[in-house]
Amino acid sequence: MENVKKGTWVRIHSIALDVKERAANIPEDTRSVPLEQWTKGRLLEDAAVGDEVEVKTASGRIAAGKLVEVNPQYELNYGKLVPELIEIGESLRSMLWRNK
């Protein structure tokens, strides 16, 4: 398995609500499956795909789940992920908020 380094941009998967936790007033076909969530963020510790991990999202939130993808692409067909753009965005946010 590929060793993924701390700080790498990744996508994780987790179950937000089990079937038993779903609201009773939603359609049966929706209620019969868990509510899943996929989250992107920077890996907080070295890991391998398939491991349970924690990430720090772009908004600073810590989320946990199974590591499913390294350097995930945006699937809106705007092109391949450019990791440098994420770093530029983080640097700009840091500079803007530091001056307030």
C-alpha positions as CSV (number, residue, x, y, z in Angstrom):
1,M,0.0,0.0,0.0
2,E,1.1,3.5,-0.8
3,N,2.3,5.5,2.3
4,V,0.7,8.9,2.2
5,K,2.6,11.7,4.1
6,K,1.1,14.0,6.7
7,G,0.0,17.3,5.0
8,T,-1.1,15.7,1.7
9,W,-4.4,16.8,0.3
10,V,-6.8,13.8,0.4
11,R,-10.4,12.7,0.4
12,I,-12.0,10.7,3.2
13,H,-15.3,8.8,3.4
14,S,-17.5,8.4,6.5
15,I,-21.1,7.6,7.5
16,A,-22.8,10.6,8.8
17,L,-26.0,8.8,9.8
18,D,-26.8,5.1,9.9
19,V,-30.0,3.8,8.5
20,K,-31.5,3.7,12.1
21,E,-30.7,7.3,12.6
22,R,-32.4,8.6,9.4
23,A,-35.5,10.8,9.8
24,A,-38.8,9.0,9.5
25,N,-40.3,11.6,7.2
26,I,-37.9,11.1,4.2
27,P,-38.7,8.7,1.3
28,E,-38.2,5.0,2.0
29,D,-35.5,4.5,-0.7
30,T,-33.5,7.3,0.9
31,R,-34.2,6.2,4.5
32,S,-33.1,2.6,3.7
33,V,-29.4,3.6,3.1
34,P,-26.9,5.4,5.3
35,L,-26.1,9.1,4.8
36,E,-22.6,9.1,3.5
37,Q,-20.1,12.0,3.4
38,W,-16.9,12.6,1.5
39,T,-14.5,15.3,2.9
40,K,-11.3,16.8,1.5
41,G,-8.5,18.1,3.6
42,R,-4.9,17.8,4.7
43,L,-3.9,14.5,6.3
44,L,-2.9,15.0,10.0
45,E,-0.7,11.9,10.2
46,D,1.1,9.6,7.8
47,A,-1.3,6.8,6.6
48,A,-2.2,4.4,3.8
49,V,-5.3,4.3,1.6
50,G,-8.0,2.4,3.5
51,D,-6.8,3.6,6.9
52,E,-9.1,5.5,9.3
53,V,-7.6,9.0,9.5
54,E,-8.2,12.6,10.4
55,V,-7.9,15.6,8.1
56,K,-8.0,19.3,8.5
57,T,-10.4,20.9,6.0
58,A,-9.8,24.2,4.1
59,S,-12.1,25.8,6.7
60,G,-10.0,24.5,9.6
61,R,-12.5,21.8,10.7
62,I,-11.1,18.4,11.8
63,A,-12.9,15.4,10.2
64,A,-12.4,11.7,10.5
65,G,-13.0,8.8,8.0
66,K,-11.5,6.2,5.8
67,L,-8.8,7.5,3.4
68,V,-10.0,6.8,-0.1
69,E,-8.1,9.1,-2.4
70,V,-4.8,11.1,-2.6
71,N,-4.8,14.5,-4.4
72,P,-8.4,14.2,-5.4
73,Q,-9.5,16.0,-8.5
74,Y,-12.5,18.3,-8.7
75,E,-14.9,16.5,-11.0
76,L,-16.5,19.6,-12.5
77,N,-14.2,19.2,-15.5
78,Y,-12.2,22.4,-14.8
79,G,-9.0,20.4,-15.2
80,K,-6.7,18.4,-13.0
81,L,-5.9,19.4,-9.5
82,V,-2.9,21.8,-9.2
83,P,-1.6,21.3,-5.6
84,E,0.2,24.7,-5.7
85,L,-3.2,26.5,-6.1
86,I,-4.3,24.9,-2.8
87,E,-1.1,26.1,-1.1
88,I,-1.5,29.6,-2.6
89,G,-5.1,29.8,-1.3
90,E,-4.0,28.7,2.2
91,S,-1.2,31.2,2.2
92,L,-3.4,34.1,1.2
93,R,-6.0,33.2,3.8
94,S,-3.3,33.1,6.4
95,M,-2.0,36.5,5.4
96,L,-5.4,38.1,5.2
97,W,-6.6,36.8,8.6
98,R,-3.2,37.6,10.3
99,N,-3.6,41.3,9.5
100,K,-7.0,41.6,11.2
